[in-house]
């Protein structure tokens, strides 16, 4: 830019004294075109980044969290990193037996209705719905966004999930569908959180012993005869 400005200045100065002029139109046009292309590329990159964030997380986190991630992409770490997080695992007792006694249509209707209500509660507390494993749900708090009160959020979420699941069970039992109790496990610890997978498919999830402990915490309810189990 400074070189072109100097050339324009020299041309203006030289023109007054009859000095031969330097060619400046072509380099100026080239510079303007380059600047325009850089701006287009940057805007396209920003748009793709926004679309990636919205597409990757809109089904797993609350709309408010998606908006925060779009407005501040630096708050999102999509590479694997170790961080403290709180995990919720839920599972419906004897659901396999129930599924064998229902038609495909009835099973789909019951399961989808149950999972939809459970996910609404998780998103209400700004948790991340990590995955479904049949009727089981895994949720993460404190990822992808940092939440200083992630453990408290998870506990409140678990309590509301229990109320919802008990109400859902009673309603379905009254309709002749013997759905069992929902067991819930909550555990906090250090895990590796980020995007994992192949070049064609990526999942935002967490790995490590903390995740395994959280899953086992849910299973402990079977032996205690409880619905919610929370580690210290």
Backbone torsions as a table, in degrees:
resi	resn	phi	psi	omega
1	UNK	NA	-44.9	-179.0
2	UNK	-65.3	-36.3	179.2
3	UNK	-63.6	-43.8	179.0
4	UNK	-65.2	-39.3	177.8
5	UNK	-62.5	-39.3	178.5
6	UNK	-67.4	-38.9	177.4
7	UNK	-63.1	-42.6	177.5
8	UNK	-63.1	-39.3	178.9
9	UNK	-65.3	-44.6	179.3
10	UNK	-63.1	-39.3	178.1
11	UNK	-63.9	-43.9	179.1
12	UNK	-63.7	-40.3	179.2
13	UNK	-69.5	-44.5	-178.2
14	UNK	-68.2	-30.9	-179.9
15	UNK	-60.9	-36.2	-179.7
16	UNK	-67.6	-25.6	-176.7
17	UNK	-111.2	10.8	176.5
18	UNK	73.7	20.3	177.9
19	UNK	-79.2	140.5	179.1
20	UNK	-55.7	139.3	-175.6
21	UNK	-86.5	149.6	175.2
22	UNK	-87.2	145.8	176.2
23	UNK	-70.8	116.6	-177.5
24	UNK	-122.0	-19.7	-176.5
25	UNK	-64.9	-45.9	-178.2
26	UNK	-62.7	-50.2	178.2
27	UNK	-64.0	-33.4	178.3
28	UNK	-65.6	-45.8	178.1
29	UNK	-62.5	-39.0	179.0
30	UNK	-63.8	-41.6	179.0
31	UNK	-64.0	-46.3	179.0
32	UNK	-61.0	-40.3	177.9
33	UNK	-64.4	-41.4	179.9
34	UNK	-64.1	-43.1	179.0
35	UNK	-62.9	-40.1	178.7
36	UNK	-64.4	-42.4	179.5
37	UNK	-65.0	-40.4	177.6
38	UNK	-60.9	-42.1	179.1
39	UNK	-63.5	-41.2	178.7
40	UNK	-63.3	-43.8	-179.0
41	UNK	-64.5	-42.6	180.0
42	UNK	-63.8	-44.7	179.7
43	UNK	-64.5	-38.3	178.7
44	UNK	-65.9	-40.3	178.7
45	UNK	-63.8	-42.3	178.6
46	UNK	-64.4	-40.1	179.7
47	UNK	-65.4	-41.7	178.8
48	UNK	-64.6	-36.9	178.5
49	UNK	-64.9	-43.4	178.2
50	UNK	-62.5	-44.0	-179.0
51	UNK	-65.1	-37.8	178.8
52	UNK	-63.4	-46.5	-179.2
53	UNK	-62.7	-45.5	-179.2
54	UNK	-64.4	-42.7	-179.4
55	UNK	-69.2	-36.3	-175.8
56	UNK	-76.1	-30.3	-170.6
57	UNK	-120.4	-9.1	-173.6
58	UNK	-63.1	-26.5	-179.7
59	UNK	-91.7	-6.8	-172.6
60	UNK	-115.4	-23.9	-179.9
61	UNK	-127.2	166.9	-176.9
62	UNK	-67.4	154.2	177.9
63	UNK	-55.6	-33.4	179.8
64	UNK	-64.6	-38.9	178.4
65	UNK	-68.4	-41.2	178.1
66	UNK	-59.5	-43.4	178.9
67	UNK	-61.0	-40.6	178.8
68	UNK	-64.5	-40.5	179.8
69	UNK	-66.8	-39.0	179.1
70	UNK	-66.7	-42.1	-179.2
71	UNK	-71.9	-30.7	-177.8
72	UNK	-135.7	77.5	-177.9
73	UNK	-59.9	-23.3	179.9
74	UNK	-66.6	-18.4	177.8
75	UNK	-74.8	-10.4	-178.0
76	UNK	-104.3	124.6	173.3
77	UNK	-111.3	109.6	-177.5
78	UNK	-93.0	-7.6	174.5
79	UNK	-89.3	155.7	-178.2
80	UNK	-63.3	130.8	177.0
81	UNK	-146.8	147.6	179.1
82	UNK	-84.2	131.0	179.3
83	UNK	-157.6	158.6	176.1
84	UNK	-76.6	138.1	179.1
85	UNK	-150.2	160.1	175.9
86	UNK	-113.7	135.3	-175.2
87	UNK	-118.8	141.9	173.0
88	UNK	-118.0	130.1	170.9
89	UNK	-119.2	133.9	175.8
90	UNK	-125.3	152.7	179.4
91	UNK	-156.4	139.5	178.3
92	UNK	-91.2	126.4	-179.5
93	UNK	-63.3	135.7	174.8
94	UNK	57.5	29.8	-178.0
95	UNK	-69.8	-31.3	179.2
96	UNK	-60.7	-43.6	178.1
97	UNK	-63.9	-41.6	178.3
98	UNK	-61.6	-43.3	-176.6
99	UNK	-63.5	-30.3	179.5
100	UNK	-73.9	-18.5	-178.9
101	UNK	-98.3	-0.2	-179.8
102	UNK	-112.8	153.9	173.5
103	UNK	-71.5	163.0	-179.3
104	UNK	-59.4	-39.3	-179.1
105	UNK	-66.5	-45.2	-179.6
106	UNK	-66.5	-40.7	179.3
107	UNK	-62.5	-44.1	179.8
108	UNK	-62.8	-42.3	-178.4
109	UNK	-65.2	-44.8	-178.3
110	UNK	-66.5	-47.9	-176.3
111	UNK	-66.1	-43.3	-179.9
112	UNK	-64.5	-39.8	178.4
113	UNK	-64.3	-42.6	179.8
114	UNK	-64.1	-48.4	-177.9
115	UNK	-66.9	-35.1	179.0
116	UNK	-62.6	-45.3	179.2
117	UNK	-66.3	-40.1	179.6
118	UNK	-64.6	-41.5	-179.1
119	UNK	-67.0	-36.8	177.7
120	UNK	-60.0	-37.8	178.9
121	UNK	-69.9	-42.4	179.2
122	UNK	-62.0	-44.0	179.9
123	UNK	-68.4	-30.2	177.6
124	UNK	-58.6	-37.3	179.5
125	UNK	-95.2	14.1	176.2
126	UNK	59.8	36.4	171.0
127	UNK	-84.7	164.4	178.1
128	UNK	-104.8	121.6	176.3
129	UNK	-76.5	105.0	-174.5
130	UNK	-76.1	-52.4	-178.9
131	UNK	-163.5	163.3	170.4
132	UNK	-111.9	135.5	173.3
133	UNK	-124.2	89.0	-171.0
134	UNK	66.3	-119.4	177.9
135	UNK	-89.7	-7.1	-177.9
136	UNK	-81.3	148.0	179.8
137	UNK	-126.2	137.3	173.0
138	UNK	-118.0	127.5	-179.4
139	UNK	-128.6	148.5	-178.5
140	UNK	-121.6	139.3	172.2
141	UNK	-120.0	141.9	-175.7
142	UNK	84.5	21.1	173.8
143	UNK	-160.6	136.9	4.7
144	UNK	-78.0	-19.2	178.9
145	UNK	-91.2	146.1	177.2
146	UNK	-72.6	131.9	178.7
147	UNK	-130.8	108.3	-177.3
148	UNK	-60.2	-29.4	-177.7
149	UNK	-105.2	33.9	-172.6
150	UNK	-61.1	-36.8	179.7
151	UNK	-66.3	-42.4	178.6
152	UNK	-64.1	-42.1	177.8
153	UNK	-58.2	-45.0	-177.2
154	UNK	-63.9	-40.6	179.3
155	UNK	-64.2	-46.4	178.6
156	UNK	-61.9	-39.8	178.8
157	UNK	-64.2	-43.2	-179.6
158	UNK	-62.5	-41.3	179.3
159	UNK	-63.3	-42.3	179.5
160	UNK	-71.3	-35.1	175.7
161	UNK	-61.3	-38.8	179.8
162	UNK	-64.7	-44.1	178.3
163	UNK	-61.8	-43.0	-179.7
164	UNK	-64.2	-47.0	-176.0
165	UNK	-65.1	-38.1	178.1
166	UNK	-65.8	-41.4	177.5
167	UNK	-64.7	-43.0	179.6
168	UNK	-62.0	-42.9	-179.6
169	UNK	-61.2	-46.6	-178.3
170	UNK	-63.2	-40.4	179.3
171	UNK	-64.2	-44.4	-179.0
172	UNK	-71.3	-37.0	176.9
173	UNK	-62.3	-37.6	178.5
174	UNK	-65.7	-24.9	178.7
175	UNK	-90.0	3.8	179.4
176	UNK	88.4	11.7	178.2
177	UNK	-103.8	108.3	-172.5
178	UNK	-79.9	61.2	178.5
179	UNK	-74.8	140.8	-175.6
180	UNK	-88.8	-175.0	179.7
181	UNK	-72.6	154.3	175.1
182	UNK	-96.5	122.6	177.0
183	UNK	-94.8	137.1	-174.7
184	UNK	-127.5	133.1	175.8
185	UNK	-122.1	139.1	-179.5
186	UNK	-130.6	131.1	-179.5
187	UNK	-149.6	142.2	178.6
188	UNK	-116.3	140.6	177.4
189	UNK	179.3	-175.5	-180.0
190	UNK	-87.5	131.9	178.1
191	UNK	-143.3	162.3	174.1
192	UNK	-92.3	117.1	-174.5
193	UNK	-117.3	137.9	178.0
194	UNK	164.2	-165.5	178.6
195	UNK	-92.2	127.5	179.3
196	UNK	-132.4	148.9	178.9
197	UNK	149.4	-152.8	-178.8
198	UNK	-108.7	-179.0	179.7
199	UNK	-67.4	-20.5	-177.7
200	UNK	-102.0	-15.9	-179.4
201	UNK	-149.8	126.5	179.7
202	UNK	-124.5	144.7	176.1
203	UNK	-127.2	137.3	172.4
204	UNK	-85.4	116.3	-175.1
205	UNK	-154.2	-174.3	-179.8
206	UNK	-129.9	147.8	-178.6
207	UNK	-131.0	152.2	174.4
208	UNK	130.7	173.4	-178.7
209	UNK	-61.8	-31.1	179.8
210	UNK	-59.9	-40.7	179.4
211	UNK	-65.7	-42.8	178.8
212	UNK	-63.5	-40.0	178.5
213	UNK	-63.9	-40.4	178.5
214	UNK	-61.7	-41.3	179.3
215	UNK	-65.7	-40.4	179.3
216	UNK	-69.6	-30.7	178.1
217	UNK	-61.2	-39.2	176.7
218	UNK	-62.6	-40.4	-178.4
219	UNK	-68.5	-23.3	-179.9
220	UNK	-62.0	-27.1	179.6
221	UNK	-55.7	-31.4	-179.6
222	UNK	-60.9	-37.6	-175.8
223	UNK	-84.4	-27.5	179.1
224	UNK	-90.8	-12.5	-176.5
225	UNK	70.4	28.9	-178.6
226	UNK	-110.7	172.4	178.3
227	UNK	-106.9	-27.4	179.9
228	UNK	-127.9	131.3	175.5
229	UNK	-129.6	127.2	-176.9
230	UNK	-125.5	132.0	178.0
231	UNK	-75.3	164.0	-177.6
232	UNK	-62.7	NA	NA
